[in-house]
Amino acid sequence: MFFHYSFKKILLISAYCLAITHTVQAEIWLSDSLYLSNSQQLQFTAADDKSPILGILPEFSLVQGIPPELLASSKITLSSQFDLQTSESKSYTKGIINEFNLTFSANPFWSFTFGRQKISHAQADLFSASLNKNDQSFYPLTELNYSQGILTTYRLGFVEQQLMLIQQTEAEYLTASKSNTPSYHYKIKVGIPGYKVGPLILLISHESKTKENSSASVGLVRAMLGSAVQLPLKFVSGDGQWAFQYARELNNKIEGNQYAWQTSMSWLGFIPRHNLGLLFSHSDKQWRYSDDFTPGQNTTELRYQWLAQQDFKIELAARKTIDKLTSSNSANIKSVDEMNMRLYFSF
């Protein structure tokens, strides 16, 4: 009964959103240097192992530009995100301040962000998923998240380098010990502007990990490589593009079961403003660094996207996950089929 009621409700909301797309606004200017922006997500999920879930994730940001005579090319951002979910068995509500930072551009090459911010290492494709951090994940794996620290960016031509010191994340704060373990990340991204080849991304992370049955911590260095390519479909009439991306962990010998990869193929614009993609991923059971993929899981996902307007899109996704719980024994393998409908909009 709940499934039918929720599905009717989501269709009514979808129809309402489609009716108001011509009035969509991403930013509301309150003064010459102060504006309010927002992004909304509505999701309906039906899986064969749990009750259907209706979720809403609204996010609101207040951005204040600083007068040039005080600090040139700078702004202060305050943002809050909420996660509201309801199902047949329970309801869930949470909200966090996921951004409170100062961004400063010293010149066209150097920029700095200090404070609480959203760090993302997502691959540039239809799925925007990451094997590592992704505070910008449209629907987080477990909890809403943020990163607190310093981000330094240097851009020169088609090369972009970033150095991140992350002092704390929301996930760490929620632990019983209120852990505050810093991590360091270096990312270099190479891409040729105006071309659809790349970027090629190398990410090197250093994190401290507490040893089992001990209070001592040990430094752990990991490296990840990601790449993307987008080429025209010459054998199909129209403006369609074929896109491919691949990312994987480079160093998987530090500890056992520490390996992960993802790849996707997408047909962009098979009908104008319509995209279709297929994603495959794998993560070993100890791979706990991703905000998008569950440890010890193989994933296959088919996704359709309609870009109705610049600030309004609809996605339909069918996902199959296989959890390898303990061994190769088939009795320890769990398979779950899931359907998602998502609406993204702003006003």
N, C-alpha and C positions, 0 to 999 in steps of 0.2 A: 504494500500500500504506500509506504513512504517513497519507494522508488518512483511509482507513477506520479505521485504528488510533486516530488522534487523535479522530475523531468518536465512536467507541465509548467512548473514555476520558472525553470531555467529558460524554457522556450518563450514564455511571456516576457521575461526580462530581456532576452535577446531581441525580440521584436521591438520592444520599447527603445533599446539602444540603437537599433537600425533606424528607427524613426527620427532620432535626434542627432544623427551623425553630422548633419550640416551645421550644427551649433557647437561642435566640439572645439574646446580651447585648451591648450596645454599650459598656457601662462596667463596670469592675471596681474597686470602692472598696477601696483599700489602707489608708486611715485616714479620719478625718473631713474632711481637707482635701486628700487625695492620691488620684487615681484614674487608671487606665489605660484608654484607649479604643482601639478598632481598627476598621478598615474593610478589607474584602478584596474584590478583584475578580478574576474568572476570565473570560478571553476566548478564544474560538476564532474565527479569521479565515481565510476562504478567498477568494482573489482569483484572477482569471484570468491575472495576470501574474507570480505568484510562488507558492512553496510554501505550504501551509497553516501557520498559526502558532498555537501554544497559548501563552498568556501569563497570568501571575499578577502582580498588583500589590497586595501587602499593605502596609498602613500602620498604624503603632503610635504612639500619643501618650501622653505622661506629663504630667499637669497637676497642679501644686501651687498650692493657694490660699495666699495670704500672710495671716498674722494681721492682723485689722483694726487692732490697736494699732500695727503697723508701717506698713502701707499699706492703707487701706480699699479694698474692691471691686477687688482686683487678683489676678493669678495669673501664674505662669510656665509656659510650654508648651514641651516638648521633643518633637519628632516626627520620625520617620524613615520613608521610603518606599522600596520596592524594586520593581524591574522585572525579572521573570524570564521569558524567552521561549525557546521551542524550536521548531525547524522541521526539515524534512528536510535542509536544507543547513547549518544552524549553530544554535548556542545563544548566548544573550545574557543577561548578568546585570549589574545595576547597583543601587547603593543610595546614597541621599543623606540628609543631615539637612535636611529642608525647613522645619522650624520650630524656632526657639530664640528666644523673645521674652518680653517683659514686657508685659502688658495692664493698664491702669489706667483706672478710671472716676472722674473727678473729681466728677461729679454726674450726674443723669439726662440731661443734655444733652451733656456732653463725655466722650470716651473717647480713649485713646492706646495705640498698640502700637509698641514699640521692638524692633528686631532683625530676625531672619530670620522671614519669614511667607509666607503664601499669599495673593496678591492676585488677585481675579477680577472681570472686567467682563462675565461671561456674561449672556445674556438669560434672563429668567425664563420658561422654557417647558420642554417635554418634553425638548429636546435640550441645554439648558444650554451652548450654544456661544457663543464670543466672537470678534469681529473683532479684538480687541486681546488684552491679557493675560488668561490664565486658568490660574493655577498650580493650580487645583482641577480641571483637566480630568481626567475619569475615565480617559481613555487618551491620553496626550500625543502630539502630532504627531511630535516627534523625541526630545527628552530630558525626563527629569524636571526640574522647575524649581522655583525659589523666588524671592522678592524680598527684598532686604535693605535696610532703611531705616526710615522713620518714617511711620506712618499716623495721621492726626488725623481724628476723626469728630465732627460736631455734628448733633444731632437736635432738631428743634423741631416738634411736631405731625406733619403728614404730609410734612415736608420734611427730607431728610437730605443733608448735605454732607460730602464727604471731600476731604482734601488729602494727597497721598502724595509723599514724597521717596524714590525708589528709588536706592540707591547702587550696587547690583550685583545681577545675576541669575546663576543657574547657567549659563545659555547664554553669557553674556559671559565668565564665568570659564573656560569650556572652550575659548575661542579661543586661538590661538597667542600673541597679545600679552597675554593675561590682562587684557583691557581692563576699566576700572572707570569707565564713563561714567555719571554721574548723569542721572536723568530726573525730571520733575515732572508730576504728574497731579492734576487737579481734577475732581471728579464731584459733580453735584447730582442727586438722585433725588426725584421728587415722586409720591406715591401716597396715596390716601385709605384709611385702615385700615377694614376691614370691607366694602370694596367690591372688586370684581374688575376694576376699570378701572385700568390703570397697572401698574407705575410708568412714568413718563416720565423718561428718563435722558439727561443731557448730559455727555459726557466730553471734557475738553480736556487734551491731552498736549503736553509740550515735551520733546523729546529732542535730544541732540547727535549729529550724524552726520559721520563723517570723509569729506572730499572725496576723490574718486578721484585717484590719483597725487599725493597731498599729505598731509602730517601734520596740516594744519589741520582744525578741525571747525567745523560750522555748525549753528546752532539750528534745529530744525524743529518747527513747531506744527501739530497736527492736532486736529480736532474730530469727534466722533461723536455721533449721536443714536439712541436706541433707545426703543421703546415696546411695550406689551403690553396686551391686553384679553382678558377672559374673561367670557363671557356664557352664560346657560342656553339649552339647546336646547328651546325651547317646543314645537316641532313633533315632538319625540320623547319618548315616555313614559319616566319614570325620572329619575335624578339626573344625566344626562349634561351636560357643559359643552363649549362651543365656545371654543377659545383661539386667538389670533392674535398674532404678534409680528413686528416689523420693525426692522431696524437698518441704518444706512448711514454711510459717511464723508461729512462735510459739505464739507470743503475738499479738493478733488482737483486743484487747479491749481498746487500747489507744485512737483511734479515730474511727468513723464510717467508714465503707467501706475500711478497711485497712487489706485486707487478700489476699494471693496469694499462689498458689501451682503449681507444674509441675511434670509430671511423663512420663517416656518413656520405651518402650520395644524394644530391638534390636536383630536381628539375625546376628551375626558377622561371616563372612566367610561362608555363605551358599553356595557360590562358592568361592574358594580361591581368596582373595583380593577384595571380593565384600561384602558389608554390606547393611542391610535393617532395617529401624527402624520406629516406630510410636510414636509420642509425643502428649500428652494432657496437656493443661495448663489453668489456670484461674487466673485472676487478677481483684480485685475490682477497681472501677472507681477512687479512690484516691491513688492507688498504683503507685507511680511515681518514684520508686527507681530502676527500671530495665532498662538495656540497650538493652534487647532482647524482652521484652513483653510490649504491649501497655496497658495502664490503661483501665479498664472496658471492658475486652475482653476475650472471650474463644477461644482457638486455638486448632486445630487438624492438625497435619502435618505428611505426609508420605514421608520418605526420602530414596533415594538409593545412595550409594557411591561406586565408583570404585577406588581403590588405584592402579593406573597404575604403578607408580614408587614411590620411597621414597619422592620425592619432586614434584610429579604431581598427582593430583586426580581430579575426575569429580563427581559432585553431581547433582541429579535431585530431585526436591521436589514439592509436591502438598500440598498446605496449604488452610485450610478453617478457616476463623475467623468470629466470631459473636460478634458484638459490642452492648452492652446493654446501650443505650444512656441515657435514663432518668428513665424509669419505666418498669414494667412487661408487659406493653401494647405491643402487637406484632407490632404495627405501629412504635414503637421507637426502634426496633431491626434491625440492619443492618448486612447483611451477605455478605462476599466477598470471592470469589474463586481466588486463585493465583497459578501460575506455575513458578518455578525457574529452571534455569540451571546455575551451577557455575563451573568454572575451577580454580583450585589452582595450581600454579607452581612457580618455581624459576629458576634462571639461573646464 
